[in-house]
Amino acid sequence: MGKDSIDKLTQADPLSLSLRIGGLYDSRVGATSSSSSEEDHKDLAAAMNLGAGWQFFKNDNFGFRADYSGYANFYDDYNQYNVIDQSITLEPQCFMGDFVFSLPTGYNYVMEDQETDFYRYIIMPTTTYLIPGSVHAVAANILYAHIMDGDDSILGNSESTEINLDEDGNTFGAGCAYIYYFKNRGRIRMSADYQRAEYDATVANYIQAINDVSTRYPQNKREDDILLANVDIQFPLSSFLSVYSSYSYIHTNSNVDLYEYDRNLIEGGFMLRY
């Protein structure tokens, strides 16, 4: 839940369903993949996102819900980077006045080019404040995720050396969000996050893979610092149909040059919602 599902707290029906279908512009396709190329690949894609949730119970003090989220994109030119991203989240909730304290705990499974890319376990303690007498809400969360990534094989520049990279790791982070509801049931959500990812693979592993050279140093592990910002707008056309637009900016610093990048994601389309 967290900052992405503040609106579910005000929904009377225990069942929530949504389907987004639209187009995507990606300024750096394959940014998170193990690749020996540092070239920025720009591309257009079709994108869809399915969400389903059920509020099992909710009283004055406690609640519990479960959510499923599925995302898929289909690139025009670089379809080897097509992604299917699925998550299941269980969320105990505690209500104290205008505050909601929750503990979303989930499993995230990601495929790329129809093959397993990685999976991870996530826990995200979240505090949400529903500002009384207004149409505003804010949320803040901290994040821990354990990444399980099967060894990725990549080729060096001469394509004569294949290196297996152990990209298991852990992610720590924090984020915040602000949401404003319009009178016509539309809304705008703005969020910002910081994450630090630490992997088992060393910098030397990447140097060897990219440059086809054998080295015993540096042996420090790969570390990424990631800043994310997002603006998401929904404007209803009817009680069940909306148009949406979303912009995300991702800035990554890493001690492996291959994973230093700026990425822009622009998406828009139609949304069916119950």
C-alpha positions, 0 to 999 in steps of 0.5 A: 500500500504505502504512498501508492494506495492512499486512496484505498483507505477511503474506499467503502467497497472491500474490493478494488480493481483497476486496469491501465492500458497506455503508451510509454516513452523510456529514455534508457531501456534496459537500465537495470539489466546486466549489459555490456553496453553503456549506450542509452537506448530510447524506445516507445512501448505499450504498457499495462498495469492490473491491480486487485485488492481486498480489504478483509476487515476494517474497524475503528482500530484495525484492518487487514488487506491483500493486494496484487499488482501486475505490470507488463510492457512491450517495447517497439525496438528493444523487445529483449527488455520487455518486462513482466513485474508482479507483486503480492502484498499483505498489509496489517493496518492500525487506525489512530485518529487521522493516522494510519500505521501499516506494514505492507509485506510482499513478494515481487517477481520480475521477468525480462524477455519471458525469463526470470530476472529476479525476485525479492521480499519487501517490507515497508512500514508506512505512516499515512496522515489523512488531513481532516476536513480537506482533500489532502493526504500525505504518507511516509515509509521506510523500505527493506528488500532482499533481492534474489537474482539468479547469476546473470551471464554477460559477454565482454566486449570481444564476446569471447568471455562469459562472466557470471555475476552474483547480483543477490543483494539488499535494498534500504530506503525511504520515501514520501508522497502527497496526494490531492483529490479533485471534486470530480474524483480525479487526483494528483499524486507526487512522490519522492524516494531514496534507495541504496542497493548493495549487491554481492557482485564486486566491482572487479567482476564487472571490470572483468566482464566489460573489458575482458581483463582479469583483475583481483581488485577492487574487491568492494561490492557494487553499490547503487544510490537511487533517487526517484521522483514521480507525478501521477494524474488521474482525470475521470471521464465517467464513474469507471473510466479515467485518463491518466498520465505519469512522469518518473525521473530516476537518477542512479549513482553507482561504483560501477559506471555501467549503472550510472544513468538518468532515466525518464519514463513518460506514460499515458492512457486509459484506466478502468476502475472499480 
